[in-house]
Each structure stands twice: as C-alpha cells, then as structure tokens.
Amino acid sequence: EALRNEKGWFVDAMKGVGEGKRDAMGAKLAGYFINKHIPEDVNAILLAWNRQNDPPLAEAQIDKIVKSIARYKENDVWQTPILFDDHSRLPTFPTEALPLIGREMVEAVAKVNQVDKGLPGSMYLSVLSTSLSKKVLVDLGTHKEPVNIYTCPILDPGERKTSTMNLMMDPIYEYQKKKAREIMGDDEEPPVYVVDDITSEALFKVMTENNERISVISAEGGVFAIMAGRYNSNGNGNIDVYLKGHAGDPCSNHRISRESLSMDSPCLTISLAVQRDIIKEIGSNRQFRGRGLLARFLYSNCKHQAGYRTRQTEEIPDAITQEYESHVFGLMEMPLELQVIKLSPDAQHAWDTFYDEVECGMKPGGNLEGIKDWGSKLSGAVARISGLLHYAEHGKQSINVPISVGIVGDSVAIGRYYLEHALSTFGLMGEEPQVEAAKKILEYLRHHKPNSFKGRDILRNKNAFKKMEEIASGLKLLVERNYIREKERNTNGHGRPEATTYEVNPKSLM
C-alpha cells in the first residue's frame, strides 16, 4: 500500500532503468526502503525492480547492493554515549542564592575574568566566613554550628585563580592594612586575618595570637603538602589544628623546648584553589581521608575556560567594588562577641527535611553511600552557610531576626551544588588512568570538534600525553562507550599498515 501511494521519482524508478544507471538507482532504492522500514524483504523488492531494467543486473549484484547499504545505514546510526562523571556537565554555582551585592560581585568577577562561577562564589562564602568566624553560632535545637567553612575550588593551570581570589579577598586585605595603620606606633601587634602557606605549628601559634581565628587562603595546593608533612623531619603530617579548627574543639600544642600553647574554641577558615592532579594526590593520603579532613571541604569542580576565552577588556564597575568593600568592612567591624541565632519554625522544618534527605542518601544504594564521611557533614555545612547568608543580608540587625526559610532554602540550593561537585571530586580522587585518559581525549574532541581524527592528532595537540601508549587505552574506552568508532581501513596488503582513523559520534560533542 505504501509503495502504491508513492509519486514522483520513485514511480519512474520502479519502471526500470537502462545500463549505466542500474547500480546507482539500486543503491538509492535500497536506502529508500531501509529508511522507510518497508516490511517486505528489500532484497525481494529489488529483484522485482531489477526485472524491469534493460538489461537486468546479476542477482548477486543486487544482493551486494542491499548488504552494502544496510551495513552503511546500520553503522550510520550512533548509539547514545555512556557518560562519564563529567565535571564539565556539573551544575553551575547558584549565584541567585546569594545576597544582592554578593551576587553582583561574584557574577561581575566571573564575567570579567571569564572563570567558572564556582571560583568567585566559593571565595565569597570564604570572605563571609573570614568576617564572621567566632562571632556567630547557628542554633539547630540539638546542637549549635559555628559559621566557618572550608572551600576547595578545583581548576586547571591558567584559569586565573590568583587574580580571581585577589579580587574577592581584596576587602579583607584592605581591612587588615587599615587595622595595622590604626595601631601604628603602639606596642600592640596588628591583627592578622589571612595567611597563605604556613606550617601547622606556625598556624597554631598565629591563631593563639589572633583570638583563636584565622583564614588560610591560597591559589595553590601547597597547604595540603604542608599538612602531609613536607617540612617535618619524619615526614609525618600534623592535621590536628585543621580538624579541630573546623569543629571548634579545644586543642593544645605541646613540643619539647617550645612554649606549650592551647586554644579553647579555634575557628579556622580555609579556601584552597587546587589543580586536579593535586586532588588525586590528596585523595590517596589515607590520613586525610581516614581522619576526616577531606570530609570538611566544600568542593567546586570548576569547568575550565582556558582556550574558550575572548581578550579580557572589561573591568568590574567601580560602584560594585566600592559597595562590595563597604559590605565586607561592615561585617569585619562587627564586634568579636559570640552571638547565637535561631532558625524560624519554617526554616527549622526546611533544614530538618534536608537533614533527613541527606541521611537517607547515606543508606546502602543512596547517592552518598560512597562518601558517608562527607555526607555526614553536609547538613551542618548548610546550617553554617545559612548563618553566613543571614548576616550578609541583615548585617548588624541579624541578631534581632531569626534565620528565614528563604535563606535556608538558598543555603540548601548551595548545599546541593556542593553535593554534586563532591561526588565528582571523590570520583576524581579514585579515578583509573584509563578513565583519565579517555576524559582528556574527549576534552580535545569537544574543543576541536573534528568529524574524524587519528591518535597522533591527540598527541600533537594535547600536552597531557607524552606517548601513544597513554592515548591507546583512552581510545579503547571511548569506543566501548560509543563516543567514537574505528573507521574501516583500506588494506591492500602492501607496506606499513595505515594508522587507525576514528569517527566521532556527533552526540559526543553536545
């Protein structure tokens, strides 16, 4: 019935064609029937058509035409790739959850510096933590959470980490200089709010001299190496101050021939922007994972922008930078007096609901089963962020108002962002070399968008590989996951075999 209803070229073609046109028309008709999913046997239809030709083709030639077109059409249908846990497809930082000036500054920095919003977004939360640590406790009914946080944006080299961190941290640096000028000439030591690379012992001492609070901010991952014991003669790390500085637990530092120091409730803020290779190294440190250090960080697996940026010509508007500095100065000026802030009944219910969701996620088969150590701290981190956003929103009036359900909702949105990025980050820590190689090749394909390529193209253009053997395992995995396929090679049996050409699944580039 379908055939009888066709008009135009098809009707004329089915009347038969002359010599010189038979092969081409046979291929066209075979492709037409296969595409139309005609229920009859395509071979039988073409044999009937062939009897109208003058002269007819050999039956063997008809069979060859049908098989060739069927094989081409079968190969031409790409299956959907089996996705990796791809950091480039992770959610973007929810800037809409931030107070107005924070949102404006984060979005302006991300736009001007052309960086993933997760970097300035995480830095803004670290700025709030620096400003408010040891000033605020969030009362959850069952316990109280401090508001200091640890963040860890993850970026490749050349991603403008330092300039971005400087833009976001500048008000803290300026405030530190301002306080130093105010006491110039006095015997009093100026306060320190931020340090960079510092040993655990030195960090402990600086914190005792600065009201048991400090921020460690660095655009490199060297602090992790120091934690692991880079400067210790025995090579053992000392992470107690980092563990207890997050929780606010009392700690002491006893060393022979040195003054014994102690802190009642240390309050540490950390923000370390590190490379993915560093993340893999710290993931292999049993002490870091076993004692819960890695569980304390909020990770942001940032999408890299290098290679996709335009020339940097814009600047952050002065009005935004001035308002941002005033905003941060106002929080820094708040007295160092611990205030306890409660959640409104609706906000408490929202937080309890999120807590139950996270707890359920840590059950066998849940999304957090593999990172229970991190998941067990997620609800507390959301409460901490709620306290930060509350004070960023209300300033000095914060103590007079309970934390609203809207702010808890915003904090949950940020928590969900960090949850997805934590799953990706912990996967990165335990990633096999073959998966790593495949992801790097896929990164090359999405950047250059070739229809086909050879292994040597990757070697020439991707500095991550030093030899073809490293690329081969990644190519194999990409074939298995339907990202690419081997193109049929012409072999004549003479000379050196031709290098394999791979065709790229268009769905891989989406």
Secondary structure, 3 states (H helix, E strand, C coil): CCCCCCCCHHHHHCCCCECCCHHHHHHHHHHHHHHHCCCCCHHHHHHHHHCCCECCCCHHHHHHHHHHHHHHHHHHCCCCCCCCCCHHHCCCCCHHHCCHHHHHHHHHHHHHHCCCCHHHHHHHHHHHHHHHCCCEEEECCCCEEECCCEEEEECCCCCCHHHHHHHHHHHHHHHHHHHHHHCCCCCCCCCCCEECCCCHHHHHHHHHCCCCEEEEEECCCHHHHHHCCCCCCCCCCCCHHHHHHHHCCCEEECCCCCCCEEECCCEEEEEECECHHHHHHHHCCHHHHHCCCHHHEEEEECCCCCCCCCCCCCCCCHHHHHHHHHHHHHHHCCCCCCEEEEECHHHHHHHHHHHHHHHHHCCCCCCCHHHHHHHCCHHHHHHHHHHHHHHHHHHHHHHHCCECHHHHHHHHHHHHHHHHHHHHHHHHHCCCHHHHHHHHHHHHHHHHCCCEEEHHHHHHHCCCCCCHHHHHHHHHHHHHCCCEEECCCCCCCCCCCCCCEEEECHHHHC
